[in-house]
Amino acid sequence: MSQQLMNLVEKTSIKEQVPYFEIGDTVDVHCRILEGEKERIQIFSGLVIARNGSGTREMFTVRRIVQGQGVERKFPLQSPRIAKVEVQRSGVVRRAKLYYLRDRTGKAVRLKQRRVDPKKREELASKKGARG
Amino acid sequence: MTVGLLGRKVGMTQIYDTTGKVVPVTVIQAGPCHVLQLRTQQRDGYEAVQLGYLDRPRRLASRSSRGHVAKLDSKRQRGRAAAGVEAVSKAGCEPKRFIREVRGPVDGYQVGQELSVGVFSEIEAVDVIGTSKGRGTAGVMKRHNFRGQRASHGVKKCHRHLGGTGCSADPSRLFKGRRMAGQYGNARCTARNLKVVQIDVNNNLLVVRGAVPGPNGGYVMIQQTNKIRG
């Protein structure tokens, strides 16, 4: 009962169309950034290595290499500041958390590409309660 | 006018405001409450509205609590009626589990009136009163955030002790108010000036910004804040 009441409150902050992506996907995250009065979109692209939390608290971690230095950024999935998440490439992964990639450099970071039918991806994304 | 309601803490979560900022909120299931009694200056020496929340099955309620909310027949009542004493008005509802009084002027209230969370619709901030989580007898580190003593360097068996408690031969006593170990929690506690974020009249939900004392499911009293904004 109390969980249902919580969901009622959280529902107001949850997106109607939650961006669909999976662990191991290379994504472009479009963030809305306020610069004084103006709003602009900043793109952070990298590999999704983890998702955690649920409901309004769900976060995902994107990792990329900048000038030989690993950079990780954690985004709140339901935040209105995340305009969209575009999937560029999918990778073959066997676990939900790709933290082992932190210890690797160079060629070893690469993931094998997984071909996903765009139609199937859309189908999965539109599924109710889809969670990548 | 006095504005208050009784309810139960549902739990905490976070929601996003219009600018995309995260707001930490507590969900409270508030009301519906019945007005059980009105305290008046003339009769009781103070003014307050007595509210009751959640029904207690009649078979579990004592006769006095049943008689508090509805008229019960008794020899005494018959005697008083015969003598021409006016009967006290009763709410005429089921016995209540949680009864509290909200201090303040009673004008506009009637015994038996039902209040919903809508009473907070024009109110910006509230005070929430509850019973904090009981932690039993707790040491000074947990209770007062003392730092304890070192793990090594000759400290023996008093790593979580409080250290010194005051002066020596003069004054040969402890000053009052010395913080020590003892019962921690399970005490009445007020969270003041919590901003009202959302009101859902259909589901009796009140969403306030910030934390509220007590465990999830604990009873709380909510009233308009008495904190004057500077």
Interface residues (C-beta under 8 A of the other chain):
Chain A: S2 L5 M6 L8 V9 E10 T12 S13 R32 G55 T56 R57 P76 Q78 S79 P80 R81
Chain B: V10 G11 T13 Q14 I15 Y16 G20 V22 V25 V27 Q29 Q198 D200 N203 L205 V207 N216 G217
